[in-house]
């Protein structure tokens, strides 16, 4: 017999990694928001570490801070805590953290070690059951399958609900819309658009697609600031800086209709300046949070979202939606092809909406195929790497401005250009829970504003 077969394998564990994770958590409580595995106290090999983690997590999830001094008081009568070194042991863990950046990796390692230990225990049990002829073999196999299923990563947020539970929630939503006379869902603040798409529902993904300079950022920023009047909004502006977005929105909210380009160059009078200052003052308590890092991966976006939502809730602000401008700025992992990357992004957008229970609105560049057609109006196949984005989107809006294309032609009548200057077509090319169709809107690019088209102008269509 092979001598190696007689050696008892050591249970997978790393007390050092458990110490590093708890130390990181105590040094920066936000570390918990970076953990992507379903880590629980029982996953730690050292029981005291599990109890420390449970105490830390409980306070952090209630938006209460935790530090070594708090743990000292909480574990004053815990004999196991004193056996490992008590307060000085916790201080050493905090002082010897190798890297806060690696905290999520520490958590994943702890979780993986737990599953390996559980798998070893399962294998030992299977060996005994397989050698016992008193146990039915089919029962043994079924038990093994059940135990293996328990080891797979699951997320309670995506667990099963009965049809009755889902129907009950739907009735509440429908009755609320019926009694209030207002459509269900979050309103964009542009009433004709809300009528087209039925408002924005939690856990839904909206894609706003257009070629460059058509108005994606105008629309997404207008929707964001309108929603932020009632709920918190997280805006990942990966193409324009936070100050650029702010300047656009100052123009949009200015009573003097201060043009964005003139304000940017300082070509305004005192009355216009005061109009912008008054607009700025209206933003003082508006919970619109802008992150303008130019390149972020999906993990970083998810982590920043989780952290910001925790801050918002601590301030008593309920999250309303997440904005992303735009999809094609999301960093692609090294070695991953474009199709694979955007397939992952498409699925991730839906996961984000479900995870945070808010609508996810993402701007998207369109392929150059649009420019090669006589009719420049976008269609679904113009979405770059469209299949995954289209499949996971609940709503796809396409923007089109005739003026943008006509103004680039020679010999076009100036009166014609003036007539169509403020027109924008928004085509609801996909609406999962409603009809598709196009409507005309007023696009005032000079002040970064999209509104319903006045009724007098609609009569011409």
Phi, psi and omega in degrees: 000142178294127182299332181296332181292340182272350183278126178287118181294142180281138179297131179298128179192164172206100179296328180296319180290322176298317178297318181296321181292312180296321176299317178296320180297322179285329179287323179216106183300336180293348178305326182300327182288346180270350183287127185250001176252157182281066185289132179232161181304323183289353180279347179279140180289317178276116183305323179297321177298320179298318180291323176297316179298316180301318180294316179296310184298320181299317181288318182296319180291343174264012182061033174252140180286158176219139178212173183304323181296320179294317179296324180302314179292320184291329184253023184302326183250018179268109184297320180299323179298317179291327180297325181276353178129354175062219185300319181296328177296317179295318179300319179296322179298316181294319184288336187253021178295120181294318185198127174290328182299329184270007185302319179296325177292323177299315181299318180296320179296317178300315180295318180296319178299318178300315182293325177293319177297318179295322179295321178296318177296321178297318180296319177299317179295321179296321178300314180296316181293324180294329181273351180265114181279000176279345183257133177295131185297323180294322177295319178299315180295317180296317178298320180296318179299318180297318181291324177294323179298324180295337181279342182288147181292128175230155179235119185299337181295334181252024181286177182283144169230145180290162177299327179295317180298318179292320180294322180298317178296322180294320180297319178301316181294315182295316181295323178297317179294321182292314185286328182271342183074008180246137181300150178291162178094173181275132183271142181281345184089358175243100195299321179294326177291318178299322179294324179295315190254355180076026182077179181254123180262148174303144177074010177261154178245127175245129175255129175249111185248141177190161172286164180303145175072012179273327177138021180299312183293325177300311183294314185292325178287324175298314178299316182299312183289330177293315179294325183293351174289341182238328183221167180285144181230133176252122186239111173268100181261094188269355180251320180247151180287163177300323179293323177296317178297317180298317179298320178299314184287332173297317177297318182297325183265357183287135181287335182273005183052058181284121183292136183302313184294322180289319179298320181298325181268357181078015183271059182225158178270179183295321180297320179291323178298316179295328177296320178291322178296318178297321177296319178300319181295331178290343181272357189305319183246021179274117184278062174253110186255123185249125172251118187248029173296134189284338179215124180218145173273171183295328178295318180293320179297316180297317181295315179296323178297314181299318181293317182293321179295324176297318179295316180301313182294328177295330179271001180082021181256126179274128180296136182254313179197168177240130179248143180224119181228099001223175188304320188283000173267354179293130184296132179269129178302145181300133177087356181265136179285163183298314182298315179297319181297311184285339170294316178296319180296318180300314178294319182297321178304315180292320178298319179298314181300319180287319183300316184259000175057044178220162173291145177245119182245121185232130174280150185216131173288150177255158181290162181288355178303331179303317186290341183273356182259148175300318177266113186276004180293131184290155173230167187303324182290351177281347174298128179298128182052056199290330193303310183291321179295314180295318183295322185270350180277138173273335180214135175236120176250135175246137180254141180212133176233114180300323183300322181302317183279320181296323183292345179265358177267153177270147175077015179278136182299130183295326177295322178298315179298321180295322181296326186255005186301323185259019183258137172224132173266131171244118183255116174278088185285337176213126173223108188299326183243038179185179181284154174269170178154171184243146172224154178266140179231164176268122179248111178250082185298333182298329180239021173057050188225135172237128182222171171301146175286131179306147186301323181300324180281330179295333183296342179277356184251000000 
